[in-house]
Amino acid sequence: MEAVSFTHFRSFRSPVSAIWPCLTLPHRLAGWLGEADFDLGFNGTLSLRTWNGDAFHGRVVAAVPPAKLDATWRLFESDSESRVSWRLSGDGPGSRLTVTQDGLRTREERDHARLFWRDALDALHGLADEGIPSGEWGAAHPVTVCAFLPRTAADLWPALSTAAGLSKWVATVEEFDPQPGGAFRFRSRYKGHDVIEQGTIQEIVPDSRLRLSWEWIGEEWNGATEVLLALEPEAGGTTCLVAHSGFDRINPDRALEARRNYATGWPEVLSDLKRLVSPLATAR
C-alpha cells in the first residue's frame, strides 16, 4: 500500500504577518484549529485536540517564521504517521497558505484529510479575515484509526468476521450473522453505562473488509452510521483500518456527541485488538 500526499490551499485578505501567529500561538490556534501545545524548536513536541474529538501527537520538524512550518504527527497515536507542511506567502495585499499532508495510506484517510483541511482553512479565514472565532467544526467528519499488526490478513480475518473473534476486542456479541443483510447486535460498557449497538452487514469480503450499518440504540440518532473494518497486507504484517462515517446522517443534535464518543472509543478498541494479536510485539 503506497502512501500518497494531499495538498490544499487558501488565500486570505489578511497579510502574512496576521496569519503566522494563527499558525504558531496556542491562543490563536484555539480560534480555528483546536487546543494546541507545542515547542517550535527542532524536534519539539506537538499535541493538538480539535473540537470534534480528534487528537494528534507529534513533533515539529522545522519552523522558519513567517513562511514555513513542518511537523510529523499521528492521529490518535496510530501507527500511521503523516508529515504536515505549511507554506505561507504573500498574495497581493493578502496571503496564501498551502498545506501538504504526506503519508496517507488509505482512501478513507485521504477523504478524512480533505474534509479536515477544507473545514480547517475555512475556519482560519473566519478568524483571520472576519475576526470571528471559528473553531467549532467537524461534527460530521469520519473517525479513522489504523494499526499495524504483525499477522497476515488471513490470520486476522476471524477476529473481524466471527462472533467469537469480535467479542474479544469490540464488544460482547449477542447476534452476528456474517452475510450481506445479516443482523448484528453488540453490548458493552462505556463511561459506566450499558451500550447496545446494532445494525446490518452491508458488505463482507473474506480476508479484506467488513462494512456495517451502525446505530447506538437509545441515543436518539434517528438513523444509522457506517463502520468499515478493513485489512490491507503490508510487508511483515497487515494494516487494520477502522473508519466510522455517516455522522451527517443522524440527528444533528446528537452528531457531535456521537462523533466525540467514537473518536475516544475506536482508538481504545483497536488497541485491544493490537494487544490481542501481538502481545509481545513492540509498536511499529
C-alpha positions, 0 to 999 in steps of 0.5 A, a space after each residue: 500500500 503506497 502512501 500518497 500526499 494531499 495538498 490544499 490551499 487558501 488565500 486570505 485578505 489578511 497579510 502574512 504577518 496576521 496569519 503566522 501567529 494563527 499558525 504558531 500561538 496556542 491562543 490563536 490556534 484555539 480560534 480555528 484549529 483546536 487546543 494546541 501545545 507545542 515547542 517550535 524548536 527542532 524536534 519539539 513536541 506537538 499535541 493538538 485536540 480539535 473540537 470534534 474529538 480528534 487528537 494528534 501527537 507529534 513533533 515539529 520538524 522545522 519552523 522558519 517564521 513567517 513562511 514555513 512550518 513542518 511537523 510529523 504527527 499521528 492521529 490518535 497515536 496510530 501507527 500511521 504517521 503523516 508529515 504536515 507542511 505549511 507554506 505561507 506567502 504573500 498574495 497581493 495585499 493578502 496571503 496564501 497558505 498551502 498545506 501538504 499532508 504526506 503519508 496517507 495510506 488509505 482512501 478513507 484517510 485521504 477523504 478524512 484529510 480533505 474534509 479536515 483541511 477544507 473545514 480547517 482553512 475555512 475556519 482560519 479565514 473566519 478568524 483571520 479575515 472576519 475576526 470571528 472565532 471559528 473553531 467549532 467544526 467537524 461534527 460530521 467528519 469520519 473517525 479513522 484509526 489504523 494499526 499495524 499488526 504483525 499477522 497476515 490478513 488471513 490470520 486476522 480475518 476471524 477476529 473481524 468476521 466471527 462472533 467469537 473473534 469480535 467479542 474479544 476486542 469490540 464488544 460482547 456479541 449477542 447476534 452476528 450473522 456474517 452475510 450481506 443483510 445479516 443482523 448484528 447486535 453488540 453490548 458493552 460498557 462505556 463511561 459506566 453505562 450499558 451500550 447496545 449497538 446494532 445494525 446490518 452487514 452491508 458488505 463482507 469480503 473474506 480476508 479484506 473488509 467488513 462494512 456495517 450499518 451502525 446505530 447506538 440504540 437509545 441515543 436518539 440518532 434517528 438513523 444509522 452510521 457506517 463502520 468499515 473494518 478493513 485489512 490491507 497486507 503490508 510487508 511483515 504484517 497487515 494494516 487494520 483500518 477502522 473508519 466510522 462515517 455517516 455522522 451527517 446522517 443522524 440527528 444533528 443534535 446528537 452528531 457531535 456527541 456521537 462523533 466525540 464518543 467514537 473518536 475516544 472509543 475506536 482508538 481504545 478498541 483497536 488497541 485491544 485488538 493490537 494487544 490481542 494479536 501481538 502481545 509481545 510485539 513492540 509498536 511499529 
